[in-house]
């Protein structure tokens, strides 16, 4: 806090997008950080080597750089930062175990709040369809896809020869155990 931006774009984005998420929760929902008690937001950027993911470990965020072949940096998408930090809110407000259907609900809540964070900070409304894609820009140009998931049209975010077709079910009728 209170320092000039670093010379590292990933660090700066991680910092800024964490602040955007904090702002969304505070200004829109009246929620003070991830635990409603002003919890400090900690992040590790450049986690691992060519690590293709981001995650919340219960107290801190971790962002991989992506491998540069399939994935770009995981700080490159505000909605991914908002999504991952929203796991912190979910873990502080519910007993959803992170497996099976409770885990799917946890992911869904994080997806929705991630895209809402981006919409709020970009001053957009829910009728902007392009904002309902989770992870816009996370794929390199070598991957055929808009993002990781489409919340507006589940199962349509990508169709790629390496990743295959997006298997996100659009309805409980499509649920597979």
DAZI-V132975 format. One record per residue. N is the residue number from 0. SS is DSSP state (H for helix, E for strand, C for the rest). BURIAL is 1 if it has 9 or more other ideal C-beta (glycine too) atoms within 8 Angstrom, else 0. D_CENTER is the distance of its C-alpha to the mean C-alpha in Angstrom with 2 decimals. Layout:
N SS BURIAL D_CENTER
N SS BURIAL D_CENTER
This chain:
0 C 0 22.29
1 C 0 25.09
2 C 0 25.17
3 C 0 25.20
4 C 0 22.29
5 C 0 22.51
6 C 0 23.57
7 C 0 20.29
8 H 0 17.83
9 H 1 14.86
10 H 1 15.95
11 H 1 16.49
12 H 1 13.10
13 H 1 11.45
14 H 1 14.12
15 H 0 13.99
16 H 1 10.33
17 H 1 10.79
18 H 1 13.91
19 H 1 12.52
20 H 1 10.38
21 H 1 13.65
22 H 1 15.64
23 H 1 13.94
24 H 1 14.56
25 H 1 17.99
26 H 0 19.26
27 H 0 18.11
28 H 0 18.18
29 C 0 20.57
30 C 0 18.48
31 C 0 19.14
32 C 1 16.12
33 C 1 14.42
34 C 1 17.88
35 C 0 19.77
36 C 0 22.05
37 C 0 20.68
38 C 0 18.94
39 C 0 18.53
40 C 1 15.06
41 C 0 15.56
42 E 1 13.69
43 E 1 15.04
44 E 1 14.44
45 E 0 16.21
46 E 1 15.91
47 C 0 18.31
48 C 0 19.94
49 C 1 18.12
50 C 1 15.42
51 C 0 13.09
52 C 0 10.04
53 E 1 8.08
54 E 0 8.89
55 E 1 10.20
56 C 0 13.97
57 C 0 15.22
58 C 0 16.09
59 C 1 14.13
60 E 1 10.98
61 E 1 11.60
62 E 1 10.49
63 E 1 12.57
64 C 1 14.35
65 C 1 14.29
66 C 0 17.78
67 C 0 18.58
68 C 0 19.94
69 C 1 17.10
70 E 1 13.98
71 C 1 13.58
72 C 1 12.16
73 C 1 8.57
74 C 1 9.15
75 C 1 10.18
76 C 1 7.37
77 H 1 7.04
78 H 1 4.59
79 H 1 2.09
80 H 1 4.56
81 H 1 5.01
82 H 1 3.10
83 H 1 4.81
84 H 1 7.54
85 H 1 8.03
86 H 1 9.14
87 H 1 11.68
88 H 1 12.89
89 H 1 13.29
90 H 1 15.16
91 H 0 17.28
92 H 0 18.22
93 C 0 18.84
94 C 0 20.38
95 C 1 18.06
96 C 0 18.75
97 C 0 15.96
98 C 0 18.08
99 H 0 19.49
100 H 0 19.00
101 H 1 17.90
102 H 1 15.07
103 H 0 14.27
104 H 1 14.43
105 H 1 12.08
106 H 0 9.42
107 H 0 10.60
108 H 1 10.59
109 H 1 6.99
110 H 1 6.39
111 H 1 9.21
112 H 1 8.58
113 H 1 5.34
114 H 1 7.83
115 H 1 10.64
116 H 1 9.66
117 H 1 9.86
118 H 1 12.95
119 H 1 14.55
120 H 1 14.34
121 C 0 15.58
122 C 0 18.14
123 C 0 17.56
124 C 0 18.35
125 C 0 17.07
126 C 0 19.67
127 C 1 17.93
128 H 0 16.99
129 H 0 15.12
130 H 1 12.39
131 H 1 11.80
132 E 1 10.33
133 E 1 6.74
134 C 1 6.77
135 C 1 10.09
136 C 0 11.96
137 C 1 10.32
138 E 1 13.58
139 C 1 16.86
140 C 0 19.71
141 C 0 21.17
142 C 1 18.76
143 C 0 19.54
144 E 1 16.42
145 C 0 14.32
146 C 1 10.90
147 C 0 9.60
148 E 1 10.39
149 E 1 12.45
150 C 1 12.52
151 C 0 15.83
152 C 0 17.45
153 C 1 16.14
154 C 1 17.52
155 C 0 17.76
156 C 1 14.66
157 E 1 16.68
158 E 0 20.23
159 E 1 20.98
160 C 0 23.95
161 C 0 22.06
162 C 0 19.06
163 E 0 21.21
164 E 0 20.35
165 C 1 17.16
166 C 0 18.36
167 C 1 16.09
168 C 1 18.87
169 C 0 19.50
170 C 0 21.91
171 H 0 23.12
172 H 0 26.12
173 H 0 24.02
174 C 0 22.79
175 C 0 24.10
176 C 0 24.84
